[in-house]
């Protein structure tokens, strides 16, 4: 089992889209570019290379 926490960048959008949240229209995907850039910080927990959770 390999777990890593790191700051997300705009390059992680696909990982977010691939994450199974169970939400049909997940607004976080729509605003990802705004909450992961500039003065904002968004972090992701990766489990075996797949994004499992986010927080910021």
mmJSON file of the N, C-alpha and C atoms, coordinates in Angstrom:
{"data_MODEL":{"atom_site":{
"group_PDB":["ATOM","ATOM","ATOM","ATOM","ATOM","ATOM","ATOM","ATOM","ATOM","ATOM","ATOM","ATOM","ATOM","ATOM","ATOM","ATOM","ATOM","ATOM","ATOM","ATOM","ATOM","ATOM","ATOM","ATOM","ATOM","ATOM","ATOM","ATOM","ATOM","ATOM","ATOM","ATOM","ATOM","ATOM","ATOM","ATOM","ATOM","ATOM","ATOM","ATOM","ATOM","ATOM","ATOM","ATOM","ATOM","ATOM","ATOM","ATOM","ATOM","ATOM","ATOM","ATOM","ATOM","ATOM","ATOM","ATOM","ATOM","ATOM","ATOM","ATOM","ATOM","ATOM","ATOM","ATOM","ATOM","ATOM","ATOM","ATOM","ATOM","ATOM","ATOM","ATOM","ATOM","ATOM","ATOM","ATOM","ATOM","ATOM","ATOM","ATOM","ATOM","ATOM","ATOM","ATOM","ATOM","ATOM","ATOM","ATOM","ATOM","ATOM","ATOM","ATOM","ATOM","ATOM","ATOM","ATOM","ATOM","ATOM","ATOM","ATOM","ATOM","ATOM","ATOM","ATOM","ATOM","ATOM","ATOM","ATOM","ATOM","ATOM","ATOM","ATOM","ATOM","ATOM","ATOM","ATOM","ATOM","ATOM","ATOM","ATOM","ATOM","ATOM","ATOM","ATOM","ATOM","ATOM","ATOM","ATOM","ATOM","ATOM","ATOM","ATOM","ATOM","ATOM","ATOM","ATOM","ATOM","ATOM","ATOM","ATOM","ATOM","ATOM","ATOM","ATOM","ATOM","ATOM","ATOM","ATOM","ATOM","ATOM","ATOM","ATOM","ATOM","ATOM","ATOM","ATOM","ATOM","ATOM","ATOM","ATOM","ATOM","ATOM","ATOM","ATOM","ATOM","ATOM","ATOM","ATOM"],
"id":[1,2,3,4,5,6,7,8,9,10,11,12,13,14,15,16,17,18,19,20,21,22,23,24,25,26,27,28,29,30,31,32,33,34,35,36,37,38,39,40,41,42,43,44,45,46,47,48,49,50,51,52,53,54,55,56,57,58,59,60,61,62,63,64,65,66,67,68,69,70,71,72,73,74,75,76,77,78,79,80,81,82,83,84,85,86,87,88,89,90,91,92,93,94,95,96,97,98,99,100,101,102,103,104,105,106,107,108,109,110,111,112,113,114,115,116,117,118,119,120,121,122,123,124,125,126,127,128,129,130,131,132,133,134,135,136,137,138,139,140,141,142,143,144,145,146,147,148,149,150,151,152,153,154,155,156,157,158,159,160,161,162,163,164,165,166,167,168],
"type_symbol":["N","C","C","N","C","C","N","C","C","N","C","C","N","C","C","N","C","C","N","C","C","N","C","C","N","C","C","N","C","C","N","C","C","N","C","C","N","C","C","N","C","C","N","C","C","N","C","C","N","C","C","N","C","C","N","C","C","N","C","C","N","C","C","N","C","C","N","C","C","N","C","C","N","C","C","N","C","C","N","C","C","N","C","C","N","C","C","N","C","C","N","C","C","N","C","C","N","C","C","N","C","C","N","C","C","N","C","C","N","C","C","N","C","C","N","C","C","N","C","C","N","C","C","N","C","C","N","C","C","N","C","C","N","C","C","N","C","C","N","C","C","N","C","C","N","C","C","N","C","C","N","C","C","N","C","C","N","C","C","N","C","C","N","C","C","N","C","C"],
"label_atom_id":["N","CA","C","N","CA","C","N","CA","C","N","CA","C","N","CA","C","N","CA","C","N","CA","C","N","CA","C","N","CA","C","N","CA","C","N","CA","C","N","CA","C","N","CA","C","N","CA","C","N","CA","C","N","CA","C","N","CA","C","N","CA","C","N","CA","C","N","CA","C","N","CA","C","N","CA","C","N","CA","C","N","CA","C","N","CA","C","N","CA","C","N","CA","C","N","CA","C","N","CA","C","N","CA","C","N","CA","C","N","CA","C","N","CA","C","N","CA","C","N","CA","C","N","CA","C","N","CA","C","N","CA","C","N","CA","C","N","CA","C","N","CA","C","N","CA","C","N","CA","C","N","CA","C","N","CA","C","N","CA","C","N","CA","C","N","CA","C","N","CA","C","N","CA","C","N","CA","C","N","CA","C","N","CA","C","N","CA","C","N","CA","C","N","CA","C"],
"label_alt_id":[null,null,null,null,null,null,null,null,null,null,null,null,null,null,null,null,null,null,null,null,null,null,null,null,null,null,null,null,null,null,null,null,null,null,null,null,null,null,null,null,null,null,null,null,null,null,null,null,null,null,null,null,null,null,null,null,null,null,null,null,null,null,null,null,null,null,null,null,null,null,null,null,null,null,null,null,null,null,null,null,null,null,null,null,null,null,null,null,null,null,null,null,null,null,null,null,null,null,null,null,null,null,null,null,null,null,null,null,null,null,null,null,null,null,null,null,null,null,null,null,null,null,null,null,null,null,null,null,null,null,null,null,null,null,null,null,null,null,null,null,null,null,null,null,null,null,null,null,null,null,null,null,null,null,null,null,null,null,null,null,null,null,null,null,null,null,null,null],
"label_comp_id":["UNK","UNK","UNK","UNK","UNK","UNK","UNK","UNK","UNK","UNK","UNK","UNK","UNK","UNK","UNK","UNK","UNK","UNK","UNK","UNK","UNK","UNK","UNK","UNK","UNK","UNK","UNK","UNK","UNK","UNK","UNK","UNK","UNK","UNK","UNK","UNK","UNK","UNK","UNK","UNK","UNK","UNK","UNK","UNK","UNK","UNK","UNK","UNK","UNK","UNK","UNK","UNK","UNK","UNK","UNK","UNK","UNK","UNK","UNK","UNK","UNK","UNK","UNK","UNK","UNK","UNK","UNK","UNK","UNK","UNK","UNK","UNK","UNK","UNK","UNK","UNK","UNK","UNK","UNK","UNK","UNK","UNK","UNK","UNK","UNK","UNK","UNK","UNK","UNK","UNK","UNK","UNK","UNK","UNK","UNK","UNK","UNK","UNK","UNK","UNK","UNK","UNK","UNK","UNK","UNK","UNK","UNK","UNK","UNK","UNK","UNK","UNK","UNK","UNK","UNK","UNK","UNK","UNK","UNK","UNK","UNK","UNK","UNK","UNK","UNK","UNK","UNK","UNK","UNK","UNK","UNK","UNK","UNK","UNK","UNK","UNK","UNK","UNK","UNK","UNK","UNK","UNK","UNK","UNK","UNK","UNK","UNK","UNK","UNK","UNK","UNK","UNK","UNK","UNK","UNK","UNK","UNK","UNK","UNK","UNK","UNK","UNK","UNK","UNK","UNK","UNK","UNK","UNK"],
"label_asym_id":["A","A","A","A","A","A","A","A","A","A","A","A","A","A","A","A","A","A","A","A","A","A","A","A","A","A","A","A","A","A","A","A","A","A","A","A","A","A","A","A","A","A","A","A","A","A","A","A","A","A","A","A","A","A","A","A","A","A","A","A","A","A","A","A","A","A","A","A","A","A","A","A","A","A","A","A","A","A","A","A","A","A","A","A","A","A","A","A","A","A","A","A","A","A","A","A","A","A","A","A","A","A","A","A","A","A","A","A","A","A","A","A","A","A","A","A","A","A","A","A","A","A","A","A","A","A","A","A","A","A","A","A","A","A","A","A","A","A","A","A","A","A","A","A","A","A","A","A","A","A","A","A","A","A","A","A","A","A","A","A","A","A","A","A","A","A","A","A"],
"label_entity_id":["1","1","1","1","1","1","1","1","1","1","1","1","1","1","1","1","1","1","1","1","1","1","1","1","1","1","1","1","1","1","1","1","1","1","1","1","1","1","1","1","1","1","1","1","1","1","1","1","1","1","1","1","1","1","1","1","1","1","1","1","1","1","1","1","1","1","1","1","1","1","1","1","1","1","1","1","1","1","1","1","1","1","1","1","1","1","1","1","1","1","1","1","1","1","1","1","1","1","1","1","1","1","1","1","1","1","1","1","1","1","1","1","1","1","1","1","1","1","1","1","1","1","1","1","1","1","1","1","1","1","1","1","1","1","1","1","1","1","1","1","1","1","1","1","1","1","1","1","1","1","1","1","1","1","1","1","1","1","1","1","1","1","1","1","1","1","1","1"],
"label_seq_id":[1,1,1,2,2,2,3,3,3,4,4,4,5,5,5,6,6,6,7,7,7,8,8,8,9,9,9,10,10,10,11,11,11,12,12,12,13,13,13,14,14,14,15,15,15,16,16,16,17,17,17,18,18,18,19,19,19,20,20,20,21,21,21,22,22,22,23,23,23,24,24,24,25,25,25,26,26,26,27,27,27,28,28,28,29,29,29,30,30,30,31,31,31,32,32,32,33,33,33,34,34,34,35,35,35,36,36,36,37,37,37,38,38,38,39,39,39,40,40,40,41,41,41,42,42,42,43,43,43,44,44,44,45,45,45,46,46,46,47,47,47,48,48,48,49,49,49,50,50,50,51,51,51,52,52,52,53,53,53,54,54,54,55,55,55,56,56,56],
"pdbx_PDB_ins_code":[null,null,null,null,null,null,null,null,null,null,null,null,null,null,null,null,null,null,null,null,null,null,null,null,null,null,null,null,null,null,null,null,null,null,null,null,null,null,null,null,null,null,null,null,null,null,null,null,null,null,null,null,null,null,null,null,null,null,null,null,null,null,null,null,null,null,null,null,null,null,null,null,null,null,null,null,null,null,null,null,null,null,null,null,null,null,null,null,null,null,null,null,null,null,null,null,null,null,null,null,null,null,null,null,null,null,null,null,null,null,null,null,null,null,null,null,null,null,null,null,null,null,null,null,null,null,null,null,null,null,null,null,null,null,null,null,null,null,null,null,null,null,null,null,null,null,null,null,null,null,null,null,null,null,null,null,null,null,null,null,null,null,null,null,null,null,null,null],
"Cartn_x":[0.856,0.0,0.904,0.643,1.428,0.494,0.713,-0.123,0.751,0.281,0.994,0.0,0.378,-0.401,0.458,-0.121,0.612,-0.358,0.194,-0.61,-0.998,-2.269,-2.751,-2.459,-2.264,-2.054,-3.081,-3.092,-4.04,-3.801,-2.613,-2.309,-3.041,-3.638,-4.328,-5.826,-6.282,-7.711,-8.203,-7.454,-7.885,-8.012,-7.086,-7.163,-8.432,-8.803,-10.038,-11.254,-11.235,-12.357,-12.498,-11.395,-11.416,-11.832,-11.817,-12.161,-13.668,-14.049,-15.456,-16.015,-16.704,-17.272,-18.72,-19.352,-20.763,-21.678,-21.095,-21.875,-21.963,-23.186,-23.37,-22.778,-23.044,-22.56,-21.689,-20.474,-19.57,-19.038,-19.476,-19.094,-17.593,-16.91,-15.469,-14.731,-15.187,-14.564,-14.716,-15.883,-16.126,-15.279,-14.966,-14.216,-12.766,-12.326,-10.993,-9.909,-10.005,-8.97,-8.882,-9.993,-9.989,-9.549,-9.784,-9.438,-8.088,-7.407,-6.094,-4.977,-5.273,-4.27,-4.286,-3.332,-3.248,-2.964,-3.629,-3.369,-4.047,-4.859,-5.589,-4.687,-4.98,-4.239,-5.234,-5.01,-5.844,-4.896,-5.171,-4.302,-5.054,-4.319,-4.926,-4.217,-4.998,-4.464,-4.51,-3.354,-3.248,-2.987,-3.774,-3.63,-3.294,-2.114,-1.63,-1.752,-1.408,-1.382,-2.697,-3.782,-5.102,-5.559,-6.139,-6.649,-7.817,-7.724,-8.745,-9.544,-8.929,-9.586,-8.926,-9.69,-9.139,-9.549,-8.763,-9.083,-8.284,-8.813,-8.099,-8.635],
"Cartn_y":[-1.167,0.0,1.233,2.139,3.354,4.553,5.429,6.623,7.862,8.892,10.161,11.301,12.357,13.588,14.66,15.38,16.461,17.509,18.687,19.768,19.43,19.666,19.408,20.598,20.305,21.334,21.114,22.012,21.878,20.585,20.012,18.752,17.561,17.748,16.671,16.617,17.422,17.429,16.047,15.337,14.005,13.056,13.136,12.29,12.604,13.871,14.263,13.733,13.844,13.356,11.837,11.141,9.686,9.216,10.118,9.747,9.488,8.368,8.01,8.663,9.793,10.511,10.123,9.495,9.168,10.355,11.479,12.685,12.842,12.886,12.964,14.239,15.372,16.654,17.301,16.807,17.265,18.665,19.675,21.057,21.288,20.474,20.653,20.529,19.667,19.52,20.821,21.449,22.705,23.854,23.887,25.011,24.654,23.472,22.989,23.988,24.585,25.52,26.732,27.131,28.299,27.966,26.729,26.387,25.692,25.5,24.851,25.76,27.037,27.969,29.258,30.132,31.416,31.224,32.006,31.91,30.694,29.974,28.821,27.593,26.716,25.467,24.318,23.3,22.11,20.916,20.011,18.869,17.582,16.59,15.306,14.168,13.199,11.951,10.932,10.415,9.405,8.056,7.068,5.696,4.818,4.236,3.415,4.157,5.449,6.249,6.84,6.516,7.055,8.06,9.161,10.178,9.612,9.664,9.073,10.119,11.295,12.317,13.651,14.751,16.095,16.959,18.003,18.97,20.233,21.336,22.584,23.68],
"Cartn_z":[0.0,0.0,0.0,-0.929,-1.065,-0.989,-0.006,0.148,0.157,-0.534,-0.643,-0.554,0.152,0.167,-0.467,-1.444,-2.085,-2.6,-2.868,-3.414,-4.846,-5.171,-6.521,-7.428,-8.699,-9.712,-10.818,-11.769,-12.879,-13.658,-13.548,-14.218,-13.59,-12.423,-11.718,-12.02,-12.96,-13.279,-13.679,-14.501,-14.937,-13.751,-12.807,-11.61,-10.827,-10.759,-10.076,-10.829,-12.14,-12.943,-12.821,-12.635,-12.506,-11.109,-10.126,-8.758,-8.655,-8.073,-7.928,-6.668,-6.85,-5.711,-5.443,-6.431,-6.289,-6.543,-6.985,-7.264,-8.776,-9.31,-10.76,-11.357,-10.741,-11.263,-10.184,-10.031,-8.978,-9.313,-8.57,-8.852,-8.703,-7.923,-7.715,-9.049,-9.915,-11.233,-12.023,-11.926,-12.662,-12.153,-10.867,-10.294,-9.98,-10.386,-10.046,-10.428,-11.621,-12.059,-11.14,-10.543,-9.652,-8.228,-7.781,-6.393,-6.271,-7.401,-7.342,-7.848,-8.095,-8.605,-7.789,-8.086,-7.392,-5.916,-5.074,-3.638,-2.982,-3.739,-3.206,-3.148,-2.219,-2.08,-1.966,-2.76,-2.733,-2.654,-1.741,-1.527,-1.822,-2.261,-2.579,-1.882,-1.452,-0.909,-2.032,-2.39,-3.439,-2.786,-3.177,-2.675,-3.875,-3.832,-4.951,-6.287,-6.274,-7.501,-7.932,-7.234,-7.593,-6.547,-7.007,-6.101,-5.317,-3.987,-3.122,-2.358,-2.101,-1.305,-1.569,-1.404,-1.563,-0.386,-0.167,0.877,0.635,1.093,0.889,1.764],
"occupancy":[1.0,1.0,1.0,1.0,1.0,1.0,1.0,1.0,1.0,1.0,1.0,1.0,1.0,1.0,1.0,1.0,1.0,1.0,1.0,1.0,1.0,1.0,1.0,1.0,1.0,1.0,1.0,1.0,1.0,1.0,1.0,1.0,1.0,1.0,1.0,1.0,1.0,1.0,1.0,1.0,1.0,1.0,1.0,1.0,1.0,1.0,1.0,1.0,1.0,1.0,1.0,1.0,1.0,1.0,1.0,1.0,1.0,1.0,1.0,1.0,1.0,1.0,1.0,1.0,1.0,1.0,1.0,1.0,1.0,1.0,1.0,1.0,1.0,1.0,1.0,1.0,1.0,1.0,1.0,1.0,1.0,1.0,1.0,1.0,1.0,1.0,1.0,1.0,1.0,1.0,1.0,1.0,1.0,1.0,1.0,1.0,1.0,1.0,1.0,1.0,1.0,1.0,1.0,1.0,1.0,1.0,1.0,1.0,1.0,1.0,1.0,1.0,1.0,1.0,1.0,1.0,1.0,1.0,1.0,1.0,1.0,1.0,1.0,1.0,1.0,1.0,1.0,1.0,1.0,1.0,1.0,1.0,1.0,1.0,1.0,1.0,1.0,1.0,1.0,1.0,1.0,1.0,1.0,1.0,1.0,1.0,1.0,1.0,1.0,1.0,1.0,1.0,1.0,1.0,1.0,1.0,1.0,1.0,1.0,1.0,1.0,1.0,1.0,1.0,1.0,1.0,1.0,1.0],
"B_iso_or_equiv":[0.0,0.0,0.0,0.0,0.0,0.0,0.0,0.0,0.0,0.0,0.0,0.0,0.0,0.0,0.0,0.0,0.0,0.0,0.0,0.0,0.0,0.0,0.0,0.0,0.0,0.0,0.0,0.0,0.0,0.0,0.0,0.0,0.0,0.0,0.0,0.0,0.0,0.0,0.0,0.0,0.0,0.0,0.0,0.0,0.0,0.0,0.0,0.0,0.0,0.0,0.0,0.0,0.0,0.0,0.0,0.0,0.0,0.0,0.0,0.0,0.0,0.0,0.0,0.0,0.0,0.0,0.0,0.0,0.0,0.0,0.0,0.0,0.0,0.0,0.0,0.0,0.0,0.0,0.0,0.0,0.0,0.0,0.0,0.0,0.0,0.0,0.0,0.0,0.0,0.0,0.0,0.0,0.0,0.0,0.0,0.0,0.0,0.0,0.0,0.0,0.0,0.0,0.0,0.0,0.0,0.0,0.0,0.0,0.0,0.0,0.0,0.0,0.0,0.0,0.0,0.0,0.0,0.0,0.0,0.0,0.0,0.0,0.0,0.0,0.0,0.0,0.0,0.0,0.0,0.0,0.0,0.0,0.0,0.0,0.0,0.0,0.0,0.0,0.0,0.0,0.0,0.0,0.0,0.0,0.0,0.0,0.0,0.0,0.0,0.0,0.0,0.0,0.0,0.0,0.0,0.0,0.0,0.0,0.0,0.0,0.0,0.0,0.0,0.0,0.0,0.0,0.0,0.0],
"pdbx_formal_charge":[null,null,null,null,null,null,null,null,null,null,null,null,null,null,null,null,null,null,null,null,null,null,null,null,null,null,null,null,null,null,null,null,null,null,null,null,null,null,null,null,null,null,null,null,null,null,null,null,null,null,null,null,null,null,null,null,null,null,null,null,null,null,null,null,null,null,null,null,null,null,null,null,null,null,null,null,null,null,null,null,null,null,null,null,null,null,null,null,null,null,null,null,null,null,null,null,null,null,null,null,null,null,null,null,null,null,null,null,null,null,null,null,null,null,null,null,null,null,null,null,null,null,null,null,null,null,null,null,null,null,null,null,null,null,null,null,null,null,null,null,null,null,null,null,null,null,null,null,null,null,null,null,null,null,null,null,null,null,null,null,null,null,null,null,null,null,null,null],
"auth_seq_id":[1,1,1,2,2,2,3,3,3,4,4,4,5,5,5,6,6,6,7,7,7,8,8,8,9,9,9,10,10,10,11,11,11,12,12,12,13,13,13,14,14,14,15,15,15,16,16,16,17,17,17,18,18,18,19,19,19,20,20,20,21,21,21,22,22,22,23,23,23,24,24,24,25,25,25,26,26,26,27,27,27,28,28,28,29,29,29,30,30,30,31,31,31,32,32,32,33,33,33,34,34,34,35,35,35,36,36,36,37,37,37,38,38,38,39,39,39,40,40,40,41,41,41,42,42,42,43,43,43,44,44,44,45,45,45,46,46,46,47,47,47,48,48,48,49,49,49,50,50,50,51,51,51,52,52,52,53,53,53,54,54,54,55,55,55,56,56,56],
"auth_comp_id":["UNK","UNK","UNK","UNK","UNK","UNK","UNK","UNK","UNK","UNK","UNK","UNK","UNK","UNK","UNK","UNK","UNK","UNK","UNK","UNK","UNK","UNK","UNK","UNK","UNK","UNK","UNK","UNK","UNK","UNK","UNK","UNK","UNK","UNK","UNK","UNK","UNK","UNK","UNK","UNK","UNK","UNK","UNK","UNK","UNK","UNK","UNK","UNK","UNK","UNK","UNK","UNK","UNK","UNK","UNK","UNK","UNK","UNK","UNK","UNK","UNK","UNK","UNK","UNK","UNK","UNK","UNK","UNK","UNK","UNK","UNK","UNK","UNK","UNK","UNK","UNK","UNK","UNK","UNK","UNK","UNK","UNK","UNK","UNK","UNK","UNK","UNK","UNK","UNK","UNK","UNK","UNK","UNK","UNK","UNK","UNK","UNK","UNK","UNK","UNK","UNK","UNK","UNK","UNK","UNK","UNK","UNK","UNK","UNK","UNK","UNK","UNK","UNK","UNK","UNK","UNK","UNK","UNK","UNK","UNK","UNK","UNK","UNK","UNK","UNK","UNK","UNK","UNK","UNK","UNK","UNK","UNK","UNK","UNK","UNK","UNK","UNK","UNK","UNK","UNK","UNK","UNK","UNK","UNK","UNK","UNK","UNK","UNK","UNK","UNK","UNK","UNK","UNK","UNK","UNK","UNK","UNK","UNK","UNK","UNK","UNK","UNK","UNK","UNK","UNK","UNK","UNK","UNK"],
"auth_asym_id":["A","A","A","A","A","A","A","A","A","A","A","A","A","A","A","A","A","A","A","A","A","A","A","A","A","A","A","A","A","A","A","A","A","A","A","A","A","A","A","A","A","A","A","A","A","A","A","A","A","A","A","A","A","A","A","A","A","A","A","A","A","A","A","A","A","A","A","A","A","A","A","A","A","A","A","A","A","A","A","A","A","A","A","A","A","A","A","A","A","A","A","A","A","A","A","A","A","A","A","A","A","A","A","A","A","A","A","A","A","A","A","A","A","A","A","A","A","A","A","A","A","A","A","A","A","A","A","A","A","A","A","A","A","A","A","A","A","A","A","A","A","A","A","A","A","A","A","A","A","A","A","A","A","A","A","A","A","A","A","A","A","A","A","A","A","A","A","A"],
"auth_atom_id":["N","CA","C","N","CA","C","N","CA","C","N","CA","C","N","CA","C","N","CA","C","N","CA","C","N","CA","C","N","CA","C","N","CA","C","N","CA","C","N","CA","C","N","CA","C","N","CA","C","N","CA","C","N","CA","C","N","CA","C","N","CA","C","N","CA","C","N","CA","C","N","CA","C","N","CA","C","N","CA","C","N","CA","C","N","CA","C","N","CA","C","N","CA","C","N","CA","C","N","CA","C","N","CA","C","N","CA","C","N","CA","C","N","CA","C","N","CA","C","N","CA","C","N","CA","C","N","CA","C","N","CA","C","N","CA","C","N","CA","C","N","CA","C","N","CA","C","N","CA","C","N","CA","C","N","CA","C","N","CA","C","N","CA","C","N","CA","C","N","CA","C","N","CA","C","N","CA","C","N","CA","C","N","CA","C","N","CA","C","N","CA","C","N","CA","C"],
"pdbx_PDB_model_num":[1,1,1,1,1,1,1,1,1,1,1,1,1,1,1,1,1,1,1,1,1,1,1,1,1,1,1,1,1,1,1,1,1,1,1,1,1,1,1,1,1,1,1,1,1,1,1,1,1,1,1,1,1,1,1,1,1,1,1,1,1,1,1,1,1,1,1,1,1,1,1,1,1,1,1,1,1,1,1,1,1,1,1,1,1,1,1,1,1,1,1,1,1,1,1,1,1,1,1,1,1,1,1,1,1,1,1,1,1,1,1,1,1,1,1,1,1,1,1,1,1,1,1,1,1,1,1,1,1,1,1,1,1,1,1,1,1,1,1,1,1,1,1,1,1,1,1,1,1,1,1,1,1,1,1,1,1,1,1,1,1,1,1,1,1,1,1,1]
}}}
